[in-house]
């Protein structure tokens, strides 16, 4: 079982559907959200990871969002900044 290390240090089980839901919130359609999720899952299992930082997951998701659609990428950044009060871009640089 893969664990996600949250920003506050807590660990929780990696649940792929959380990626799908998060990507859908950017305005991406379901098929794209699922494709992004599958790519992320593939990276995790290809690297045979037992743990992954939430920041690393976010970096991978943002990379894929930007590849598919700049507006979805920006929607994620805006959500993090104004709703979650995080500076995603600065953290991931």
Residue, then its C-alpha position, 0 to 999 in steps of 0.5 A: x500500500x502506497x502512503x501519501x505524506x501530507x504537507x503537515x506530515x500526516x500519512x494517508x493511503x494513496x487513493x487514486x480517485x482523489x486525483x480524479x476529483x481534484x482534476x475535475x474541479x479544474x474544469x477538466x472532463x472525466x476522461x482527461x481526469x482519469x488519464x491524468x490519474x492513470x499516468x500518476x499511478x503508473x509513475x508511482x508503481x513504476x518507481x515502486x514507491x512506498x511513500x510519496x509527498x503530496x507536493x510531489x504528487x501536486x507537481x506531477x498533476x500540475x505538469x500534466x494539467x498544463x500539458x493538456x490545458x493551460x486553463x485547467x492548470x491555472x484553475x488549480x493554482x487559483x484554487x490552491x492560492x485563494x481557497x486553500x491559501x497555499x502558494x503552489x507555484x512557489x512551493x514547487x519551484 
